[in-house]
Amino acid sequence: MLQLPKPLEQQVWQDIETIEGKADMKYVTSVERLAIERGRLAGMAEGKAEGKAETLSRQLTRRFGPLPEWVAPRLQGATADQLDLWADRVLDAPTLLGVFDGH
């Protein structure tokens, strides 16, 4: 990591502010870009898990009928791997509890 002398650091930030004003565009540091990308990826993963939970809920309802109240929180709190496992089990499990057995 490079640390600039205080006067030079102040000049760099003044230059950045000047450029931002002229270009009407905010400067984003590489650290900020990495944080933004991580946040975007985390949001995508969360959305994907929510979609899996919704799909599994529809499959369970179609296979076993109306779902008891305990199922929704279980689906919402599950990891993507658990949801995948339960989605596989939905095909063969004889009962709703059989889908969730062991997890």
Secondary structure, DSSP 4 states (H G I P E B T S, - for coil): -----HHHHHHHHHHHHHHHHHHT-----HHHHHHHHHHHHHHHHHHHHHHHHHHHHHHHHHHHSSPPTTHHHHHHT--HHHHHHHHHHTTT-SSHHHHHTT-
